[in-house]
Amino acid sequence: MTVHPLRKILIDTNQNHAQKVVLKLAGTVCNIDCTYCGEKEKNLNFEKLNKFITPEQLVQSVGRINKKVDLLFHGGEPLIVGINRFRALLEATRTLKNKINFVGIQTNGTLLSTAWIELFFNEFKDLDIEISISLDGPRSLNLLRTTYSGRSTWDAARRGFQLLEDAYQRAGLLS
């Protein structure tokens, strides 16, 4: 029997590969209002429901996995949960360091600040956190990525990239 190639990807029984875990920290809540965003259709407002994942739930969930884990903090916008809540989740992640293969954060970059940079790359340097910023390309292609008041988010996202560059950190780009 021939196995469909997609099935091989979706149902990976190879224990040498890390389990991918995507944590949607704030559900679909985001600080920007991209007109094309499919996440808004899901209406998973964890902030409104006060249903954010707790550090204990993170440890328990990852602890059940019997192999290494690639952990991606995602959204909506994951930074919208605030720096203190994020710090607690990273502290929990640190306790799982022997299980964690990779820690990544997918952000729109507009909320990045020196405090976030300090948190990710100094306070939690041992986690080797990788950041990816979502951007639709050059300024002219970002017209649909606006604030809720209709203003462009290009400059704010570019500032996020600049903060990472100033801290000698590379950022991935999701476009």
C-alpha positions in Angstrom: 0.0 0.0 0.0 1.3 3.5 -0.9 1.2 6.1 1.8 0.3 9.6 0.8 3.2 12.0 1.3 1.0 14.4 3.3 0.1 11.6 5.7 3.9 11.1 6.3 4.1 14.7 7.4 1.0 14.8 9.5 1.5 11.5 11.2 5.1 11.3 12.0 6.0 8.2 13.9 9.7 8.9 13.8 10.8 9.6 17.4 13.9 11.4 16.2 11.7 14.4 15.0 10.6 16.9 17.5 6.9 17.3 18.2 5.7 20.7 17.0 3.6 22.6 19.6 1.9 25.9 18.7 0.6 27.9 21.6 -2.0 30.5 20.6 -1.4 32.6 23.7 -4.2 35.1 23.3 -6.4 33.0 20.9 -7.1 35.3 17.9 -6.7 38.6 19.8 -4.4 41.0 17.9 -3.3 44.6 18.3 -3.6 45.2 14.5 -6.5 44.9 12.1 -5.3 43.2 8.9 -8.3 43.3 6.5 -7.5 39.8 5.1 -6.9 38.1 8.5 -8.7 34.7 8.8 -7.9 34.6 12.5 -10.6 37.2 13.2 -13.2 34.8 11.8 -12.4 32.3 14.5 -13.3 34.7 17.3 -11.2 33.0 20.0 -10.8 35.9 22.4 -8.9 34.4 25.3 -8.3 37.9 26.7 -12.0 38.5 27.0 -12.7 35.0 28.4 -9.6 35.3 30.7 -8.6 31.8 29.4 -4.9 32.3 28.8 -2.7 29.3 29.1 -1.1 29.1 32.5 2.5 28.1 33.2 1.2 25.0 35.0 -0.8 24.0 31.9 2.2 24.5 29.7 4.4 22.3 31.9 1.6 19.6 32.1 0.9 19.7 28.4 4.5 19.5 27.2 5.3 17.0 30.0 2.8 14.5 28.4 4.8 14.4 25.1 7.3 11.5 24.9 9.9 13.2 22.7 11.6 16.5 22.2 9.4 19.6 21.5 9.6 22.5 19.2 7.6 25.2 21.0 6.1 28.2 19.0 4.3 31.1 20.8 1.8 32.4 18.3 -1.4 34.4 18.1 -3.3 36.5 17.1 -0.4 38.5 18.6 1.4 36.6 21.4 3.0 39.7 22.9 -0.5 41.1 23.7 -0.6 38.9 26.8 1.9 41.2 28.5 5.5 40.9 29.6 4.8 39.5 33.0 2.5 36.7 31.8 5.0 35.9 29.0 7.9 35.9 31.6 6.0 33.3 33.7 5.5 31.1 30.6 9.2 31.3 29.7 10.1 30.4 33.3 7.8 27.3 32.9 9.5 26.6 29.6 12.9 26.8 31.2 11.9 24.0 33.7 11.3 21.8 30.6 14.6 22.7 29.0 15.6 19.0 28.7 12.5 18.4 26.5 12.6 21.6 24.5 14.4 21.5 21.2 13.4 25.0 19.9 11.6 28.1 21.2 10.1 30.5 18.7 7.8 33.5 18.8 5.8 34.5 15.8 4.8 38.2 16.1 3.8 41.1 14.0 6.7 43.0 15.6 4.7 46.2 16.5 4.8 45.6 20.2 8.5 44.8 20.5 10.3 47.1 22.8 13.7 47.1 24.6 11.9 45.5 27.6 10.8 42.5 25.4 14.3 42.3 23.9 15.8 42.2 27.4 13.4 39.5 28.4 14.0 37.2 25.4 17.7 37.7 24.8 19.1 38.4 28.2 16.8 37.1 30.9 16.0 34.0 28.9 19.2 33.8 26.8 19.6 30.1 27.7 16.4 29.3 25.8 17.9 30.5 22.4 14.6 32.1 21.5 14.1 32.8 17.8 11.8 35.6 16.6 9.9 35.7 13.3 8.0 38.8 12.3 5.0 38.7 10.0 5.2 41.3 7.2 3.6 41.5 3.8 6.7 42.8 2.0 7.7 46.4 1.4 5.6 49.3 2.7 3.5 49.4 -0.5 2.3 45.9 0.0 1.4 46.5 3.7 -1.6 48.7 3.0 -4.0 46.0 4.4 -2.0 45.7 7.7 -3.4 48.6 9.7 -4.2 49.6 13.3 -7.9 49.5 14.3 -7.9 53.2 13.6 -6.8 52.6 10.0 -3.1 53.7 10.3 -0.3 51.8 8.7 1.7 49.3 10.9 4.7 49.4 8.6 6.8 51.8 10.7 6.0 50.0 14.0 7.0 46.6 12.5 10.2 48.1 11.0 11.0 49.4 14.5 10.6 45.9 15.8 13.1 44.6 13.2 15.5 47.5 14.2 15.3 46.6 17.9 16.3 43.1 17.1 19.1 44.2 14.8 20.4 46.6 17.5 20.5 43.7 19.9 22.4 41.6 17.3 19.5 39.3 16.9 18.3 37.9 13.6 14.6 37.8 12.8 12.8 35.4 10.6 10.3 36.8 8.2 6.8 35.4 7.5 5.2 37.1 4.6 
